[in-house]
Amino acid sequence: MKKIKLGAQTFVYPMPAFLIGADVAGKANFMTAAWSGIANSSPPMATVALQHHRHTLKGIKENGTFSINVPSVDQVRETDYCGIVSGARKDKTGDCAFEVFYGELETAPLIAQCPLNLECKVIHMLNLGSHTLVVGQIVETHVSEACTTDGLPDVAKVKPLIYSAGAEKAYHGVGAALGLAFSAGKELK
Ligand SMILES: Cc1cc2nc3c(=O)[nH]c(=O)nc-3n(C[C@H](O)[C@H](O)[C@H](O)COP(=O)(O)O)c2cc1C
């Protein structure tokens, strides 16, 4: 297969489209983040890479807490809005009619309409250049009961949004399962 070099780029598929929450000066704010993921299992940790001037980052530094909210396919408009408007100028929580609740951490706002919510407390902050990498310990996970099967999140019910960068910048849903993880590869053993 012929390959074309693109230089040092940040394209990987898929990328999530999470809503990162933080209280900024006592007000819940949410921003869209694609550069985020799970980083450790014991203790459970997640990361998010934020440009230094993000209003959300101000709140994360203020309280040492943040949330990761997983929007579903019916939240495309809200997710995109939180990625193009700053909480420094607008009340995104009100504009999106987000129902906010709090869990164990009293300063990590969670969105009730998002099927999955992770509460995180900051463990590390690393200045990487353009972005601050925030490493958070996940202290609690909330899932909408209707989006579970046998008590666990079910991707077919969560219907998470996926962000794609590259030839198009767009949101997608997940497709059908193509094989069982930790199992399909056994055929090649
Ligand atoms: C799909 C999408 C993904 C984004 N991912 C990131 C990200 O990973 N890190 C980041 O700093 N900004 C990201 N942004 C931009 C911020 O969400 C945007 O600047 C937002 O307005 C910041 O809000 P705030 O100022 O209220 O914190 C993304 C925007 C979109 C639309």
PDBQT file of the ligand as one rigid body, heavy atoms in Angstrom, charges set to zero:
ROOT
HETATM    1  C1  LIG A 201     -14.559  18.532  18.812  1.00  0.00    +0.000 C 
HETATM    2  C2  LIG A 201     -13.741  19.457  19.661  1.00  0.00    +0.000 A 
HETATM    3  C3  LIG A 201     -12.692  18.964  20.403  1.00  0.00    +0.000 A 
HETATM    4  C4  LIG A 201     -11.911  19.807  21.198  1.00  0.00    +0.000 A 
HETATM    5  N1  LIG A 201     -10.896  19.273  21.939  1.00  0.00    +0.000 NA
HETATM    6  C5  LIG A 201     -10.141  20.094  22.719  1.00  0.00    +0.000 A 
HETATM    7  C6  LIG A 201      -9.110  19.540  23.545  1.00  0.00    +0.000 A 
HETATM    8  O1  LIG A 201      -8.880  18.328  23.597  1.00  0.00    +0.000 OA
HETATM    9  N2  LIG A 201      -8.357  20.417  24.280  1.00  0.00    +0.000 N 
HETATM   10  C7  LIG A 201      -8.582  21.778  24.276  1.00  0.00    +0.000 A 
HETATM   11  O2  LIG A 201      -7.874  22.522  24.959  1.00  0.00    +0.000 OA
HETATM   12  N3  LIG A 201      -9.573  22.311  23.518  1.00  0.00    +0.000 NA
HETATM   13  C8  LIG A 201     -10.379  21.505  22.768  1.00  0.00    +0.000 A 
HETATM   14  N4  LIG A 201     -11.407  22.024  22.043  1.00  0.00    +0.000 N 
HETATM   15  C9  LIG A 201     -11.663  23.474  22.085  1.00  0.00    +0.000 C 
HETATM   16  C10 LIG A 201     -12.425  23.901  23.370  1.00  0.00    +0.000 C 
HETATM   17  O3  LIG A 201     -13.499  23.036  23.652  1.00  0.00    +0.000 OA
HETATM   18  C11 LIG A 201     -12.970  25.325  23.179  1.00  0.00    +0.000 C 
HETATM   19  O4  LIG A 201     -11.900  26.238  23.011  1.00  0.00    +0.000 OA
HETATM   20  C12 LIG A 201     -13.872  25.789  24.300  1.00  0.00    +0.000 C 
HETATM   21  O5  LIG A 201     -14.549  26.958  23.892  1.00  0.00    +0.000 OA
HETATM   22  C13 LIG A 201     -13.143  26.046  25.624  1.00  0.00    +0.000 C 
HETATM   23  O6  LIG A 201     -14.115  26.391  26.576  1.00  0.00    +0.000 OA
HETATM   24  P1  LIG A 201     -13.756  27.185  27.938  1.00  0.00    +0.000 P 
HETATM   25  O7  LIG A 201     -13.055  28.453  27.532  1.00  0.00    +0.000 OA
HETATM   26  O8  LIG A 201     -15.107  27.448  28.545  1.00  0.00    +0.000 OA
HETATM   27  O9  LIG A 201     -12.897  26.289  28.755  1.00  0.00    +0.000 OA
HETATM   28  C14 LIG A 201     -12.207  21.198  21.243  1.00  0.00    +0.000 A 
HETATM   29  C15 LIG A 201     -13.276  21.699  20.503  1.00  0.00    +0.000 A 
HETATM   30  C16 LIG A 201     -14.041  20.837  19.713  1.00  0.00    +0.000 A 
HETATM   31  C17 LIG A 201     -15.205  21.403  18.929  1.00  0.00    +0.000 C 
ENDROOT
TORSDOF 0
